[in-house]
Amino acid sequence: MNTSLTSTEVVHVQAHYSTNRQLGHWTTGRRFAVRAVRGQVVLDLRSPRIPPGDLEVEILADHAMVKLLVPEDTMVDHWGLEIVGRGRVKDGPVQQTENSVRTITLTGRLRHGEVRIRRGGVAVIAAMLTREYVQDVRRAHRDGTAPAVDDPAR
């Protein structure tokens, strides 16, 4: 976990034939480069430690799934994401307002893959259904603190 990033540095996340989950307070970066080949990447972008402002996620995915856990009032712009083959971006019904706190811009190339956007309560449930959450709950119980994986804004 690197917490000394500036807004111009890029956080690299990759999953080649594997699963890579970055949950809770894992970064303070605002630019991400995701590389996935036949794997899964889960990025939690709900932490209040991420500085205010827009985020950029560059994706290069081939037969892979990228899941973004975002706050409820976040707008996701995937116009710059090139989709090749049967790829798609799945974003549930969103009530877009002009008062959106943050915009996440997706760029890059998605080849026969999928980007899933999970917001609010669905993002909390998605984070809770992981091994990392169980480990975080055990650590929090042992240390007498609150878990951070399910809801980093707590």
N, C-alpha and C positions, 0 to 999 in steps of 0.2 A: 504494500500500500504506500503510495507516494502522495504525501499531503503538501509538498512544497512546490507545486506546479504553478506556472503563470498561465494567463489566459491564452498565450500564443503557443504553448507546448501541447503536443498531441499525446494522448493516452492511447497506447496500443493494446488491443485485446484480440486474441486469436484462439480458434478452436479448429483443429484439423483432426477429423474423425474422433472428436471428443466433445465434452460439454464444459463450458467455462461460464460460471456464474459470478458476477460481481454485484454483491448485495450490501445494503446498509450504507455506512459511511466509508466508502472505499476510495474516493477521489475528491479532489477539489478542481479538477480540470474542466474545461469547457469545450474542448475539441477532442474527438475520439476517432480512431481508425480501427475498424472491425474487419478481421479477415477470418472467414470460416469456410471450410471445405467439408461437406458431409458431417457437419457437427451442429452444435447449439451454442449460442451466446446469449446470456441474459444480463442486461445492463440496468441497474437501478439508478435512475436519474432523479430521485425524489429527495435527496439529502439537502438539508439547509446549508451544509458546508460548501456546496457548489455555489460560486458567486452568482449574483443576479445577472441576468442578460441572456442572450440567445446562445444555444448550443449547436454545434455542428457534429454530425456523425457521418463519416465516410465509410461506406459498406462495400466490401468485395466478398460476395458470398456465392458459392457454387453448391447446389443441392444442400442448402443449410437453412437453419431457422435462427433469426435474431429477434429476441423479445426485449422490448423497451418498457420498463416500469416508470410511469411518469405521473406527476400530479394531475388532479382533475381539470385544472384550468390551463393546461398546456396545449398549445397549438402545434401540430406536427405537419411540416411542409415536405412532401416527398416528390415534388415536381422534378427535382434534379437527379432522381434515382432512376437509372436506366434498368428496365425490367426486360429480361431475355427469357423466352420460353414460357413456362407455366408459373413464373414467379408472380407474387402479389404482395400488397401491403394490406393487412387486416387491421382496421381501426373501427371500433364499434361506433354506435351513434354518439356523436359529440355535439354538445351545445357550444358552438364557437361564439365567443363574444369578443368585442374589440378591447376588452379589458384583460386579455390573456396576459398572465404574468410572464410567460416565457414562450419562445418559439424554438422548436427543435427542427433543424434543417437536415434532411437525409440526402446524401449524394452518393455517387458510386455506381456499382453494377450488382444487380441481383439476378443470378442465373439459376432458373429452376429452384428458387428458394422462396422464403417467406419472411416478412417482417411483421411481427405482431405487436400492437400497441395496447398496453394494459394500463388503465387509469383508475385512480381512486381505490375503492373497495376491492375491485377485481385485482388490482396490483398488489394489495395487501395479501389477498388469498394466494396469489401466484407466488409471492415471496415466502409465505408460510408453508407451502407444500414442497419444501426443499430440505435437504440435509443440513445446509448451512443455517437454517432457522433453528433446527433442533440443537445444533451445537451452540448457537448464540443464546438460546434459552437456558441451556445448561450453564454456560459461562456467566450469564446474568444472575442466575440463581446462586451460583457459587460466590460471586462478587457482591451480591446484594444490590444490583443495579437493574435497569430495565433493558429488555432486548431491543436492538436497533434494526434488525433485519426486516421485521414486518412493517414497521413504520418509522423511517429515519427522522421524520419531522417531529416526532414525539419528544 
